[in-house]
Amino acid sequence: MESVFSVIASYVNWDVKSLLLFITIFILTADYIKNRRSDSFPPGPWTFPIFGNIFTLDYQRGHETMTQLAGKYGNVYSMRMGQAWLVVVNGYEALKEALVNQKDSLVDRPGLPLIMDMYHGLGLLLSSGNLWKQQRRFALSTLRNFGLGKKSAEQIILDEFTFCAEDFKRYKGKPFDPHLTVNKCASNIICFLTFGHRFEYSDENFEKVVMWFGKGFVIFTSIWAQFYNAFPMLMKYLPGPHQTLQRMWKDAKDFIRIEIKKHKQNWDPSDQRDYIDCFLNEIHMNKGHEDDVRFDEDNLVVCVLDLFTAGTETTSNTLRWALLYMAKYPEIQAKVQEEIDTVIGQSRQPTMEDRANLPYTDAVIHEIQRMCTILPLSLPHFTNKEMKLDGYTIPKGVTIVPNLTSALYDKRQWETPDTFNPGHFLNKEGKFVKPAAFIPFSAGKRQCLGESLAKMELFLFFTSFMQHFTFSMPGGGKPSMEFLFGLTLPPRQYEICANSRQE
């Protein structure tokens, strides 16, 4: 009798094993058939079953990994994240063809699960279709009215610099971490345009929000985010940095809602002071209109969040890199200061009109932007129709990653791409020139809408820093040029000495 049961048990045991083996083979085969590359699709690295290339990237140096893969698979290659394909575009010529020559095919953003759960398809940066066109057009016209890229914004920037300079002077040349001060300084410019006022550097809530942005941008490109996008139904219930990211963004939205509530309490349609006031007026004017007109409070919150984050992180991180590069290359810093002293002197503030007479300073600013590649992989695009690129066919519904780093370090475009060389932006006569491959703000229809303001901020802030301070590393040491990879590419925390040139 026992032998009969043992035979049955053995049979059942092998039957379960066979079933599991069959299921495994079936899943792997189905995954291969569903996701195999066609001959016309860009090639790329071998993909793991189910996970794709989630484990292929070095998430500490993602842009460098993608650039290295281009050396093996070509300037246009594909990767798979979970069940979704993406195509990485490398090199200036390929990026120009994709973003400029075929801009209408790449005007949308992918509906990645993490993005959709956080933004719900709203806002300026990650929305698509008519909503994006409507909101971008409104934001550009509104912010221009409040000085975006105009002379009226100069004094706002220069006034903010005085607060930053006073904070720097508190340390009297001793080592300090400029991170928070520089971030608040840059953030206050976009805050003035959107909220109608600046925040004191001592404001704890403002400080928390500004710090969240940097941390959040790192999580956005982490392996946790890739897992969330690949397996959203599972990751929603698992702990990890992706949950921290969503909490930070929720708290940032609550911060914005408080500002909106203050605006609503004393809102006067005849006296529109800032972006929020103008948006509230649009909400009022569009009541009862069709659903495709998205002027409502939920969209206002996300639009302000987009302006707030983009206007803070890109400029502040570039300025933090600028201080490091000047400390690393004191001879370049001295040459910049000599040019500024000759053209502007110490008795007045710089203006945008001085830019034409400061070609070397302008070249140094642009070389800092090139070297630090502040938005290394731009923001993802999404094909809204089939397109041809580099001889390959990319169907509708594929995520496109523009590797801006590959253009800013393109050996065919730059004389010494891996060396800090302001000469990249100077001709033989010493006049400023800007090569076509300089695209830190991306290109095409999705080019950064705040580019003109960012350029003004960088020139006025950097020139003012050089006019007022000389920067060096504590103890005469060499600065670390290590970065934190994320949506933006900030330097790692560091301390620096700022010695006043006017005392």
WOGILIN-V994453 format. One record per residue. RES is the residue in one letter. PSI is psi in whole degrees, -180 to 180 (* if undefined). OMEGA is omega in radians with two decimals (* if undefined). NEAR is the number of other C-alpha atoms within 10 Angstrom. Layout:
# WOGILIN-V994453
res = {RES RES}
psi = {PSI PSI}
omega = {OMEGA OMEGA}
near = {NEAR NEAR}
This chain:
# WOGILIN-V994453
res = {M E S V F S V I A S Y V N W D V K S L L L F I T I F I L T A D Y I K N R R S D S F P P G P W T F P I F G N I F T L D Y Q R G H E T M T Q L A G K Y G N V Y S M R M G Q A W L V V V N G Y E A L K E A L V N Q K D S L V D R P G L P L I M D M Y H G L G L L L S S G N L W K Q Q R R F A L S T L R N F G L G K K S A E Q I I L D E F T F C A E D F K R Y K G K P F D P H L T V N K C A S N I I C F L T F G H R F E Y S D E N F E K V V M W F G K G F V I F T S I W A Q F Y N A F P M L M K Y L P G P H Q T L Q R M W K D A K D F I R I E I K K H K Q N W D P S D Q R D Y I D C F L N E I H M N K G H E D D V R F D E D N L V V C V L D L F T A G T E T T S N T L R W A L L Y M A K Y P E I Q A K V Q E E I D T V I G Q S R Q P T M E D R A N L P Y T D A V I H E I Q R M C T I L P L S L P H F T N K E M K L D G Y T I P K G V T I V P N L T S A L Y D K R Q W E T P D T F N P G H F L N K E G K F V K P A A F I P F S A G K R Q C L G E S L A K M E L F L F F T S F M Q H F T F S M P G G G K P S M E F L F G L T L P P R Q Y E I C A N S R Q E}
psi = {-43 -37 -33 -46 -37 -38 -44 -45 -42 -41 -47 -42 -46 -30 -41 -42 -42 -40 -45 -40 -42 -45 -42 -48 -39 -46 -45 -41 -44 -40 -42 -46 -43 -38 10 145 138 164 -27 -8 146 141 178 -178 155 140 141 145 143 -54 -20 -127 24 -34 3 -37 149 107 -1 -20 52 -44 -34 -40 -44 -35 -40 -39 -29 -30 -24 -38 -4 170 -20 108 167 154 160 125 103 -119 3 134 144 152 128 128 127 153 146 -46 -44 -39 -41 -44 -42 -53 -27 -56 -29 39 -32 -23 -16 31 -15 168 150 145 61 140 -43 -42 -44 -39 -26 -33 -18 32 10 177 -165 -38 -37 11 172 174 -150 -35 -46 -47 -44 -47 -36 -44 -43 -44 -44 -48 -40 -49 -31 -38 -27 14 6 115 7 168 -29 -23 -18 -48 -33 -45 -45 -37 -40 -34 -35 -36 -42 -44 -41 -39 -43 -40 -21 -28 -9 45 -1 158 139 162 115 0 -61 -43 -46 -41 -44 -39 -51 -40 -35 -22 -50 -30 -40 -38 -34 -44 -18 4 163 166 144 145 -20 -3 112 -39 -41 -43 -43 -47 -44 -38 -34 -38 -49 -45 -41 -39 -31 -43 -34 -32 12 171 -27 -41 -38 -41 -40 -45 -31 -37 63 -38 -30 -47 -23 -28 1 142 161 177 -27 -31 -38 -42 -46 -35 -42 -43 -34 -44 -36 -40 -38 -39 -43 -40 -35 -42 -40 -41 -41 -40 -41 -29 -31 34 133 111 -20 -7 81 116 -21 -175 -44 -44 -44 -38 -42 -36 -40 -39 -45 -42 -28 11 130 0 179 161 -23 -4 101 62 90 172 -34 -43 -35 -44 -46 -39 -43 -40 -42 -47 -41 -51 -49 -40 -17 -56 -45 -49 -45 -41 -38 -41 -37 -38 -39 -43 -41 -46 -36 -36 -32 -34 76 -28 -34 -41 -44 -38 -38 -46 -37 -42 -42 -43 -36 -43 -43 -40 -163 -2 -12 163 153 158 166 -23 -23 -17 -41 -26 5 61 -37 -44 -44 -40 -39 -43 -46 -36 -33 -45 -41 -47 -37 -11 67 -26 75 -38 20 -150 148 143 174 127 123 0 166 142 155 134 121 34 -2 157 121 115 170 144 25 137 133 128 109 111 87 -30 -40 -28 -39 -15 19 118 -21 -9 -23 138 -48 76 -29 5 140 109 96 -19 -18 -24 21 139 -174 -26 1 12 150 134 148 110 151 -29 -2 95 55 -20 17 -164 168 -161 -21 15 145 124 -19 18 -45 -39 -42 -42 -42 -45 -48 -43 -49 -42 -49 -46 -39 -42 -47 -30 -34 -26 156 128 140 163 147 132 15 16 174 137 147 132 24 151 170 117 132 -159 -40 173 75 157 156 161 139 163 149 161 131 102 124 136 -5 4 *}
omega = {3.14 -3.13 3.12 3.13 -3.13 3.11 3.14 3.14 3.12 3.14 -3.14 -3.14 3.13 3.13 3.10 3.12 3.13 3.13 3.12 3.12 3.13 -3.14 -3.13 -3.14 -3.14 -3.13 -3.13 3.12 3.12 3.12 3.14 -3.10 -3.10 -2.96 -3.13 3.13 3.01 -3.12 -3.10 -3.13 -3.13 3.11 3.12 -3.12 3.10 -3.09 3.03 3.03 3.10 -3.02 -3.11 -3.10 3.14 -3.11 -3.10 -3.05 2.92 -3.02 2.99 -3.09 -3.01 -3.11 3.12 3.09 -3.12 3.10 3.12 3.13 3.10 3.09 -3.12 -3.01 3.13 -3.07 3.07 -3.13 -3.05 3.02 3.13 3.10 -3.01 -3.14 -3.06 3.10 2.97 3.13 -3.14 -3.12 -3.04 3.09 -3.05 -3.06 3.13 3.12 3.10 -3.14 -3.09 -2.97 -3.08 -3.06 3.12 -3.04 -3.11 3.13 -3.02 -3.06 -3.08 3.05 3.10 3.10 -3.13 -3.05 -3.12 3.12 -3.12 -3.14 -3.10 -3.03 3.10 3.09 -3.08 3.00 -3.06 -2.97 -2.97 3.07 -3.11 2.99 -3.08 3.14 3.12 -3.13 -3.12 -3.06 3.10 3.14 3.13 -3.11 -3.13 -3.11 -3.12 -3.10 3.05 3.11 3.14 2.97 -3.12 3.11 -3.11 -3.09 -3.12 3.13 -3.09 -3.07 3.07 -3.14 -3.11 3.08 3.13 3.12 -3.13 3.08 3.13 -3.12 3.11 3.12 3.10 -3.06 3.13 -3.05 3.04 3.07 3.12 -3.10 3.07 3.10 -3.08 -2.97 -3.02 -3.11 -3.14 3.12 3.13 3.13 3.14 -3.09 -3.07 3.11 3.13 3.08 3.14 -3.12 -3.08 -3.09 -3.13 3.13 3.04 3.09 3.04 3.14 -3.14 -3.13 -3.04 -3.14 3.08 3.14 3.13 -3.09 -3.13 3.13 3.13 -3.07 -3.13 3.14 -3.12 -3.12 3.08 3.14 -3.11 -3.10 -3.11 3.10 3.11 3.10 3.12 3.09 3.14 -3.13 -3.13 -3.07 -3.01 -3.10 3.10 -3.01 3.10 -3.04 3.13 3.10 3.11 -3.13 3.13 3.07 3.08 3.12 -3.11 3.09 3.14 -3.12 3.08 3.13 3.09 3.09 3.11 3.08 3.14 3.14 3.10 3.11 3.12 3.12 3.11 3.13 -3.08 -3.10 3.14 -3.10 3.11 -3.08 3.13 -3.14 -3.10 -2.96 -3.01 -3.10 -3.10 3.11 -3.12 3.12 3.09 3.09 3.09 3.09 -3.13 -3.08 -3.03 3.10 3.12 3.11 -3.08 -3.04 -3.08 3.04 -3.02 2.96 3.09 -3.01 3.11 3.13 3.08 3.14 -3.10 3.11 3.11 3.09 3.12 3.13 -3.11 -3.10 -3.10 -3.12 3.13 -2.93 -3.04 -3.10 -3.09 3.14 3.10 3.12 3.10 3.03 -3.11 3.12 3.12 -3.11 3.11 3.08 -3.14 -3.10 -3.09 3.13 3.08 3.09 -3.13 -3.14 3.06 -3.11 3.11 3.12 3.14 3.14 -3.12 -3.04 -3.03 -3.04 -3.10 -2.98 3.13 3.11 3.08 3.03 3.12 3.09 3.12 -3.02 -3.12 -3.12 3.13 -3.05 -3.12 3.10 3.13 3.13 3.13 3.11 -3.12 3.12 3.04 3.11 -3.14 -3.05 -3.06 3.09 -2.90 3.08 -2.88 -3.11 -3.13 2.96 -3.06 3.04 -3.06 -3.12 3.10 3.02 3.14 3.13 3.08 -3.13 3.11 3.11 -3.13 3.08 3.12 -3.07 3.04 3.05 3.13 3.09 3.12 3.13 3.09 -3.13 -3.10 3.10 -3.09 3.08 -3.11 3.07 -3.08 -3.09 3.12 -3.07 -3.05 -3.09 3.12 -2.98 -3.08 -3.10 3.08 -2.99 3.11 3.11 3.05 -3.05 3.11 3.05 -3.08 3.13 -3.14 3.10 -3.10 3.02 3.13 3.10 -3.11 -3.09 3.11 -3.08 3.14 3.12 -3.07 -3.07 3.11 -3.05 -3.14 3.09 -3.05 -3.11 3.13 -3.06 -3.09 3.10 -3.13 3.13 3.11 3.12 -3.09 -3.12 -3.07 3.12 -3.09 -3.14 3.11 3.08 -3.10 3.12 -3.02 -3.00 2.89 -3.04 3.12 3.12 3.12 3.10 3.14 -3.12 3.12 -3.12 3.01 -3.14 3.11 -3.06 2.98 -3.09 3.08 3.02 2.97 -3.04 -3.13 3.01 3.02 -3.11 3.11 3.01 -3.08 3.07 3.11 -3.14 -3.09 3.10 -3.06 3.13 *}
near = {5 7 8 9 10 11 11 12 12 11 12 12 12 12 12 11 12 12 12 12 12 12 12 12 12 12 14 15 13 14 17 15 10 10 18 11 14 9 9 12 19 23 18 20 15 12 19 17 16 18 18 21 21 20 13 17 17 15 20 16 14 18 23 18 14 24 23 13 20 20 10 12 14 19 24 25 22 26 23 22 20 21 16 16 17 20 24 24 31 27 25 26 16 18 28 22 16 23 22 18 12 17 17 15 18 24 19 22 25 21 20 19 18 22 20 15 13 15 22 16 22 23 24 25 22 23 23 20 12 12 19 21 15 16 23 19 13 17 21 13 12 19 21 15 15 19 15 23 19 15 13 12 19 20 13 17 22 18 12 19 21 13 14 21 19 10 15 22 15 11 13 13 18 15 17 16 14 20 19 13 18 24 25 25 25 26 26 26 26 27 21 19 25 26 23 19 14 19 18 13 17 9 9 11 11 18 17 13 19 20 16 18 20 22 16 22 20 21 21 20 18 21 18 18 24 23 18 21 21 23 15 17 11 10 18 14 9 12 9 12 18 23 17 15 22 16 15 19 19 13 15 23 18 13 16 20 17 11 16 20 11 12 18 13 8 9 18 13 13 8 9 16 19 20 25 25 23 20 24 22 17 17 18 13 11 15 11 9 11 8 8 9 16 21 22 15 15 15 20 24 22 24 25 25 23 18 21 24 20 20 22 25 25 23 24 25 22 26 26 20 23 21 23 23 24 22 24 20 15 14 11 18 20 14 13 22 23 16 17 22 14 11 14 18 14 15 9 8 14 21 17 15 9 15 18 12 17 19 20 23 26 23 23 25 21 20 23 22 24 25 20 23 26 28 23 25 26 22 20 19 25 21 21 19 13 13 15 14 18 15 10 15 15 21 14 14 19 21 25 23 21 28 26 31 26 25 30 25 23 20 14 13 18 18 13 14 17 12 11 15 19 20 18 21 22 19 11 7 6 12 16 22 14 13 12 10 21 21 20 24 21 23 19 19 16 20 16 16 20 18 16 12 22 24 16 21 25 22 21 22 23 20 24 21 22 22 25 18 20 20 23 26 21 18 9 10 10 13 18 14 14 11 16 18 26 25 22 26 26 28 20 14 13 17 16 20 24 27 19 18 13 9 6}
